[in-house]
Amino acid sequence: RALGHRGAVKSPTFTLVETYAIEGREGLCTVHHFDLYRLGDPEELHYMGFEDYRRPEALCLIEWPSRGGRLLTPSITVTLAATGLESRRATVEFDSAIEEERVAEFATRVANIK
């Protein structure tokens, strides 16, 4: 919702992925929210067509990425930690191999969060 999505935001726990189209200042962006907790084997990513979700205009948010094994190579890692009963701290880490423009693009999208 913080990115501008107006509909319901469902947990992808049973479906493995929920997709949202976000209209923002930079144009249309697709957000794919994955929850890989129920993934039995990393190879299942191939069967669900994971590579088809990875596009330049898409943002893939993945819970339980360790379930994807070596098939997932995150370029950005966001870690959430509780800092109180109703507060959280987000730590964002960029892969050392990530291109500078990708970092700038991510920063622009985050800056445009309403």
Secondary structure by P-SEA (a helix, b strand, c coil): cccccccbbbbcccccbbbbbbbccccbbbbbbbbccccccccccccccccccccccbbbbbcccccccccccccbbbbbbbccccbbbbbbbbbccccaaaaaaaaaaaaacc
